Amino acid sequence: MGKPTLCHMVAYLKRIGVTMSPLNKEAIESAYYRSIYQVLPREQTLQAIALRPQKHYHRR
């Protein structure tokens, strides 16, 4: 299965109700793949990770 064309991506995003203000190739592709794989945007993911302190456990 190959990569879909941009017009297919735009049609899919319109059908599921995603609105985008900048219509450039990178924004369309990222919104398309984010909607398919249900991934959060990079900024939200980084904020969620940065706020949690990590505990380090030592194994013996």
C-alpha positions as CSV (number, residue, x, y, z in Angstrom):
1,M,0.0,0.0,0.0
2,G,1.5,3.3,-1.1
3,K,1.4,6.7,0.4
4,P,-2.0,8.5,-0.5
5,T,-2.0,11.7,-2.5
6,L,-2.4,15.1,-0.9
7,C,-5.9,15.5,-2.3
8,H,-6.9,12.2,-0.8
9,M,-5.5,13.3,2.6
10,V,-7.3,16.6,2.4
11,A,-10.6,14.9,1.5
12,Y,-10.2,12.4,4.4
13,L,-9.5,15.2,6.9
14,K,-12.5,17.2,5.7
15,R,-14.7,14.1,6.0
16,I,-13.7,13.5,9.6
17,G,-14.1,17.2,10.5
18,V,-10.5,18.4,10.9
19,T,-10.0,22.0,10.1
20,M,-6.5,23.4,9.3
21,S,-5.5,27.0,8.7
22,P,-2.1,26.5,7.0
23,L,-2.6,24.2,4.1
24,N,1.0,23.2,3.3
25,K,2.2,19.7,2.6
26,E,3.8,19.0,5.9
27,A,0.8,20.2,7.9
28,I,-1.6,18.1,5.8
29,E,0.6,15.0,6.1
30,S,1.1,15.3,9.9
31,A,-2.6,15.9,10.6
32,Y,-3.5,12.9,8.3
33,Y,-1.1,10.5,10.0
34,R,-1.9,11.8,13.5
35,S,-5.6,11.1,12.9
36,I,-5.0,7.6,11.5
37,Y,-2.7,6.5,14.3
38,Q,-4.4,8.7,17.0
39,V,-1.2,10.3,18.1
40,L,-1.0,13.5,20.1
41,P,0.8,16.5,18.7
42,R,4.5,16.7,19.5
43,E,4.1,19.7,21.8
44,Q,1.4,18.1,24.0
45,T,3.5,14.9,24.3
46,L,6.6,16.7,25.3
47,Q,4.7,18.7,27.9
48,A,3.2,15.6,29.4
49,I,6.6,13.9,29.6
50,A,8.5,16.9,31.0
51,L,6.2,17.4,33.9
52,R,6.6,13.9,35.4
53,P,9.7,13.4,37.5
54,Q,11.4,10.1,36.9
55,K,12.5,7.7,39.6
56,H,15.6,5.8,39.2
57,Y,15.8,2.3,40.7
58,H,19.0,0.4,41.1
59,R,18.9,-3.3,40.4
60,R,21.3,-5.6,42.2
